[in-house]
């Protein structure tokens, strides 16, 4: 009896089937591709989301909160732009002030653009390039401007991060700087430029150039600096001034030293040079008929907010108006409280003088004062000083002294007080007799006393 064919044996042996399962390796590759695609799309979405205005505003708020907590700085900016793919960010319309400070910020800038180094992703202060456009820096404590930057130790980290700061290149354009007090002594610098390159962690070398509108301003004085250029270096929190040259009307100064950025922001600078005393007339509101040249040297100490400059000056051909040439030496200091002349000595043929004084820049800094002694072999040598003809003065020897005081910086007949004394010596050619003249008073009331050798006293009030 023949057997019936088995319907389950119709498929020939060895023939491929469409129901054969996909290999395990291929299934895993497909799953990984799908996961990577989803992650890429999610990352792209996050990047797009991070570049939206709300996200940028959030990042700016977080950065400002970190600066305030870490360094005691209050940051405000009109806009923050960044590109995560190139690690570039830009701040526009920036202002920076100390937490709790009164008045305007100590830093304003039109724009700051930063290109981060990949090492910055690990939390290190590392930058490939920084560009600052139109910064405005102000250091001062005057009554009209209270915007001191915070102390170097403010916040948790202070300025210790400067020791590990890494910058490839730094460019600053159109910098304006104001330091000092507007009611006393103030330094103003405009249009400065700075190009710097990194020299390892915590080190930065820069070339500084200033070519316009630079002044040192004090009551009655306005000193213009025609040019300021040289090399400086940032070493940690210290600015080292290596070679800085200041060109001013009729002179040139070489400057070197250090500026410490950490509290109390101490200054340690030295300067030396030569000036044309005739050009000093441009420095003062009141014209001084001086001529000659003088060598000057000194130091700038104190702090950025309250600097103090000492000076020593010597000249060998100094003259007042058309008077005889003389040798001159002077020393003193300029600070927030005023100009202090510790010593002034003048020696010319038949003329010697010595003096000292203080010119207060503000009434609150106490009275100004002047004290001097002189001796003249022939009074006619003083004719150029008084702008009179020599024959109107007696050919007699004169010695004398002066002691005056007045409030503020500029004296007047009403405000000045003190005594002026002159002793006239007998001279054979004049037929005159020895005597003295004393002028004393104050508050607009003065008394003239003249005594002659005859014993007769003349008194005028």
Buried (B, 14 or more C-beta within 10 A) or exposed (E): EEEEEEEEEEEEEEEEEEEEEEEEEEEEEEEEEEEEEEEEEEEEEEEEEEEEEEBBEEBBEEBBEEBBEBBBBBBBBEBBEBEEEEBBBBBBEBBBBBBEBEBBBBBBBBBBBBBBBEEBEEEBBBBBBBBBBBBBBBBBBBEEBBBBBBBBBBBEEBBEBBEEBBBBBBBBBBBBBBBBBBBBBBBBBBBBBBBBEBEEBBBBBBEBEBBEEBBBBBBBBBBBBBBBBBEBBBBBBBBBBEEBEBBBBBBBBBBBBBBBBBBEBBBBBBBBBBBBBBBBBEBEEEEEBBBBBBBBBBBBBBBBBBBBBBBBBBBEEBBBEEBEBBBBBBBBBBBBBBBBBBEBBBEBEEBBBBBBBBBBBBEEBEBBBBBBBBBBBBBBBBBBBEEEEEEEBBBBBBBBBBBBBBBBBBBEEEBBBBBBBBBBBEBEEEEBEBBBBBBBBBEEEBEBBBBBEEEEEEEEE
